[in-house]
Amino acid sequence: MSIKIKDRRKLKQKLKRLAPKIPDYTCPDIDYVIGKLDEFKNEKKYPSSTNLRVLKRKLERLRSHNEALRSSGHYWYDKMCAYVFED
């Protein structure tokens, strides 16, 4: 069963509209945490409670972004299966 191009576009737009948001890039957060950890190691000092709070917040943000990506992956996989294996 073939779907017309116009119908495919409508379906694609609908799926994208209903899809979970894709999070921002997390590489800057990862680089920041690694840089801070290296800084503490090189200076042989322990991070302050403020620095630990900042690092923890960055890592929690990374965790939530990873969960959002996982959710998005499940969404698109389920939609693809429904589309490909429709009865």
C-alpha positions, 0 to 999 in steps of 0.5 A, a space after each residue: 500500500 503506497 501513501 501519496 506524497 501529500 499524505 506522507 508530509 501530513 503524517 510526518 508533520 503530525 508525528 513531529 508535532 507530537 514528538 517529545 522535544 529534543 534537548 540541547 547539546 550537552 557537550 559544553 556541560 560535560 566539558 565544564 565538569 571535566 575541566 573543573 575536575 581536572 582543575 581540582 586534581 591539578 591544584 590538589 584541592 577539594 572543591 567547595 560546596 558551591 562548586 560541588 552544587 554547580 557540578 551536581 546541577 550540571 550532571 543532573 541536567 545531563 541526566 534529564 537530557 539523556 532521559 529525554 533523548 531515550 524517550 524520544 528514541 522510544 517514541 520514534 521507534 514505536 511510530 516507525 513500527 506502527 507505520 511499517 507493520 500496520 495491519 
